[in-house]
Amino acid sequence: MSESVNQIYEIYQQLYHLYGPQGWWPLINFKGKNPIKTGINQGYHPLNYDLPVERNQIYEVIIGAILTQNTSWLQANGAVQNLNQLDALEPEKLLQLDDEKLKSAIRCAGFLNQKSTYLKEITRFFIELNGRTPVRDDLLQVKGVGPETADSILLYAYKIPEFVVDTYTRRIFSHLKMVNNKIKYKELKELFESNLTRDVPVYQEYHALLVEHAKRYYNKKPYGLRDPLLFLIKE
């Protein structure tokens, strides 16, 4: 494990060299230079780590983190676009939508009954914050918010250095034989956080780069064929 641990930052550097800055979290009304990446590449803001700034931008990231659960960003983005067309990317306005209109808007993201409930719960929580930064333990008490969603909200909406672990992270690092494929979320998160500088841009880029890398090499079984990171690990 010690050799694997020492390679965590090296892998980050290699991924950054391969794909460059990713500019997560995308904001649908942001117009700027977008990265070359798999899938949707609009709304990203490479090397601009100040975003989101405005209240509704922060809220957009939060609802995006809910909508992307168990689906692709392509589908989640479609739901965000639909909410934007309804002028509902503002918390008070989303709560004013009747249930059927909300479900119709987010249908493309799947699990519409659950997610419509989750969106309203996180929206009420957001309003109650009244501009304050949430605490992770409090976020985890909100219905529909698990560890990955909580960390995504803190890292991308509030710029709090919480490393985000997703299925791709586990898939890549277990294929590289650096971790067991059944490693728990908390353990894998701690592995990254204990071997990286506690830095928001690094955490954001690393997570986003792992997603980009996984889309290229880990979306189809057998996973990891021709993964260039294998050569780094063997060195």
PyMOL commands that set and color helices and strands:
alter all, ss='L'
color gray80, all
select helices_A, chain A and resi 2-6+8-19+55-67+73-85+91-96+99-109+112-129+136-139+147-157+167-175+185-193+200-217+229-234
alter helices_A, ss='H'
color red, helices_A
deselect
rebuild
show_as cartoon
